[in-house]
Amino acid sequence: MNYDFTSVIDRKGRDAYAVDWIGKEPGIAPEVPDEGFDCIPMWVADMNFPVAPPIVEALTERIRHPLFGYFELSERYFEAIIRWQERSRRVRDLRAEHIYMDNGVMGGLISALKVLCSPGDPVLLHAPVYRGFKDTLHLCGYHIVYSRLIQDENHVWRMDFADMEKRISENGIHTAILCSPHNPCGRVWEREELLEAMELFRKYEVFVVADEIWSDLIFKGHRHIPVQSISEDAKNRTVSLYAPTKTFNLAGITGSYRIVYNSWLRDRIEKEAEMTFYNNKNVLSMHALIGAYSPESEPWVEELCRVLEANMGYACTYIRKYFPGVSVAEPEGTYMLFIDCGRWCQIHKKTLDEVLKAGWRVGVGWQDGRLFEADCHIRLNLAMPFVRVQEAFRRLRAYVFC
Ligand SMILES: Cc1ncc(COP(=O)(O)O)c(C=O)c1O
């Protein structure tokens, strides 16, 4: 390994919600572990790895010039995004005018929804669902209509196109959110799946917000297909949201960007984003992206994906071997593992709350799957040094699934 994916770094008291918020948010955060167990943070979607060296260099270089006044996005910022999109996704027609910086994907999502629909309108989402979508849409008054993903005979999560069509037509839906790759299910949608979904959206005139924040974290044998690359129609009915924050562990610095080809949508969304003033640019976020999307960061991302894939492989094999009754769909990307404890709970006459708490007591800081609209599931973040994953699964075997 060329980069540091093995050091166990103590994040306590160093601005880490995943660590410092343990025991402070009942129902959301894990409870404080029993004496003798440290907490392994497996709930919040950030990584326990130091960032890629070019990011530190870019930030350090900028901080050495100690003036941080108002600024405009530089050409280097747009060039970095255009280059990254071309290198990693073969996007060839992206220009600076299609790109807007947001301070976060959720902000970008809401700015887009304000144009595509109004409070009370139905919005199609898949369930299981990323909790942030659910909470943000509720807060802003949109009516969520779920179409459930279903697992095929190989446990692969699939869209249920017949159900999507029924819900779209019955509810008069004209806006959908597509999470690609999917959190928490770890699906990297295949071209045929996206084609079918986008054809359905075309048929019913549904505009799409594609959240592609996870699209750099893809495992061998899979490829991220940008939703806008599916067809000319998809390109014009989709607002795509990207960010370096998941890939490079920069959530605390914030920053994402929108790609919108349709000029009407683009101008309308820009107006909504600017109206609230929430979206003022952050100069360090810009420089972090320039470092992150530099050619020198590419091998870091490749190595990260191999590390995450190995952690996932280890966890899935371990579950199949030692936790009979717990079922798992092997993720194709992301660093989230979503396990189904339904049968295990049935066999052992336990509730999901009992299982969750048993994990928390021994420092396995995992997260309740009901927050993601899934019964009897638990979500685990595996973006941490392998020894910590090993330790978490050792504790689960010794104290929880025993
Ligand atoms: C699918 C998805 N979208 C968006 C976000 C958060 O993005 P941001 O912090 O830029 O709002 C997350 C974080 O976990 C996520 O999983």
The ligand as an SDF file (V2000), in Angstrom:
LIG
                    3D

 16 16  0  0  0  0  0  0  0  0999 V2000
  -26.7520    9.7390   -0.7570 C   0  0  0  0  0  0  0  0  0  0  0  0
  -26.2040   10.9010    0.0200 C   0  0  0  0  0  0  0  0  0  0  0  0
  -26.4160   12.1420   -0.4000 N   0  0  0  0  0  0  0  0  0  0  0  0
  -25.9490   13.2050    0.2700 C   0  0  0  0  0  0  0  0  0  0  0  0
  -25.2310   13.0590    1.4360 C   0  0  0  0  0  0  0  0  0  0  0  0
  -24.7670   14.2500    2.1900 C   0  0  0  0  0  0  0  0  0  0  0  0
  -24.2620   15.2330    1.3570 O   0  0  0  0  0  0  0  0  0  0  0  0
  -23.9400   16.6830    1.9050 P   0  0  0  0  0  0  0  0  0  0  0  0
  -23.1920   16.5190    3.1750 O   0  0  0  0  0  0  0  0  0  0  0  0
  -23.1090   17.2940    0.8220 O   0  0  0  0  0  0  0  0  0  0  0  0
  -25.2450   17.3880    2.0710 O   0  0  0  0  0  0  0  0  0  0  0  0
  -24.9720   11.7640    1.9130 C   0  0  0  0  0  0  0  0  0  0  0  0
  -24.2270   11.5760    3.1590 C   0  0  0  0  0  0  0  0  0  0  0  0
  -24.1540   10.4980    3.6860 O   0  0  0  0  0  0  0  0  0  0  0  0
  -25.4690   10.6640    1.1870 C   0  0  0  0  0  0  0  0  0  0  0  0
  -25.2670    9.4000    1.5810 O   0  0  0  0  0  0  0  0  0  0  0  0
  1  2  1  0
  2  3  1  0
  2 15  2  0
  3  4  2  0
  4  5  1  0
  5  6  1  0
  5 12  2  0
  6  7  1  0
  7  8  1  0
  8  9  2  0
  8 10  1  0
  8 11  1  0
 12 13  1  0
 12 15  1  0
 13 14  2  0
 15 16  1  0
M  END
$$$$
